[in-house]
Amino acid sequence: MREDDTRPRPAQPDTGSGGSLTARAAAVPKLAPAEPLTPRPRPRGRRRDRVPLSIVLLACLVFLLTTMTAGVAIGSVPLSPAQVWHVVVAGLAGHAPNTVAGIIVWQIRLPRVLLAAVVGAALTTAGAVVQVLVRNALADPFLLGVSSGASVGATAVLLLGAFASLGQWAISVGSVLGALAAMAAVFLVSRTGSSLSPTQLILCGVVMSALFESVTSFLIFRGNPQATQSVLFWLLGSFGLASWNQLPIPAVALAAAMVYLLAQGRTLNALAMGSEPAAALGVDVHALRRNLFVVTSLMAGVAVAVSGIIGFVGLVVPHIVRLMVGSDHRRVLPTGALFGASFMVLGDLLARTIVAPQEMPIGVITAFIGAPTLIVLIRRRPYLYGATQ
């Protein structure tokens, strides 16, 4: 007999004998009672989406009101916040005081601050949507050639006297017409059949921008040398000509665009993942891209018409907002509108005061503020387009 045969062997099942089954059941080792399942503790790192959207929007609204109050109060004639809000409340009631403070606040500074807020919100919203439209982290509202077309219209007004019969509306009308012409040209050139390719849209936008910029340079070269300085100042952006008459059109355009874009929050999230995943989720990608192109171009064109070309806002602020609240566009769009408005109001305040009594073009200020801010945030928290690591 082999040595292995002496080892005890487990009992074999025997269906013919109840005693054998009882012995086999007794031989099976009993398992310890299962412990109740308890959730594992999550990592202690904070997630941005845990902050309720209402709290984020409330904080951004408070920041916006603070910057707007400072923008109205600070100037060559300093005013206290109490004086500012007294005039604002009286003006909303229909009887703005006819005092020095009342004239400064209601007729000069408040329209300028409100226009800066509307333009900042419009450019930020357009930038966030364009980055999804072309799926490029370096995209901004002016990538599609809208600003270059608007600059051609404004330059024609300032140098050649086009639409002079419209008075103070001449620059706005010329800018809007130029932006619409550029938008139509880019759309027609980049469209292939019924589809709108992001790559072709970017390339056509860059090429058409170069073409319109060359036209602007030609008009400046051949135009009146005395008006060249005003053209260059407008091309760098300014709210120096802000008035109540200029406010309704960009405000209505921004409100209409926000209503549409907020309703498309889920489809924007799907499009950010790519055209194929979005189509698999039932999104009409071609129609959505066409609509987004029209909406963002109109927002950028109207903003350029009343403020000039203010770069860097639509590029930088959407990334800062995504670092703050995540990549869900149902959170990015409203937060970005409020934060972009505050950013522009703060930039306009610095443009008015940093070299007073002169005024610096606001495009210089937005680049000085936005670039270091974004670099610091990216260095502190690694960032990828559409998500954070």
Secondary structure as GFF3:
##gff-version 3
##sequence-region A 1 389
A	DSSP	three_ten_helix	3	6	.	.	.	ID=ss1
A	DSSP	alpha_helix	18	27	.	.	.	ID=ss2
A	DSSP	three_ten_helix	48	50	.	.	.	ID=ss3
A	DSSP	alpha_helix	53	73	.	.	.	ID=ss4
A	DSSP	alpha_helix	81	92	.	.	.	ID=ss5
A	DSSP	alpha_helix	100	103	.	.	.	ID=ss6
A	DSSP	pi_helix	104	109	.	.	.	ID=ss7
A	DSSP	alpha_helix	110	133	.	.	.	ID=ss8
A	DSSP	three_ten_helix	141	144	.	.	.	ID=ss9
A	DSSP	alpha_helix	146	160	.	.	.	ID=ss10
A	DSSP	three_ten_helix	164	169	.	.	.	ID=ss11
A	DSSP	alpha_helix	170	190	.	.	.	ID=ss12
A	DSSP	beta_strand	191	192	.	.	.	ID=ss13
A	DSSP	beta_strand	195	196	.	.	.	ID=ss14
A	DSSP	alpha_helix	198	222	.	.	.	ID=ss15
A	DSSP	three_ten_helix	225	227	.	.	.	ID=ss16
A	DSSP	alpha_helix	228	235	.	.	.	ID=ss17
A	DSSP	three_ten_helix	244	246	.	.	.	ID=ss18
A	DSSP	alpha_helix	248	263	.	.	.	ID=ss19
A	DSSP	alpha_helix	265	272	.	.	.	ID=ss20
A	DSSP	alpha_helix	275	280	.	.	.	ID=ss21
A	DSSP	alpha_helix	285	307	.	.	.	ID=ss22
A	DSSP	alpha_helix	313	325	.	.	.	ID=ss23
A	DSSP	alpha_helix	329	353	.	.	.	ID=ss24
A	DSSP	alpha_helix	362	380	.	.	.	ID=ss25
A	DSSP	beta_strand	383	384	.	.	.	ID=ss26
A	DSSP	beta_strand	387	388	.	.	.	ID=ss27
###
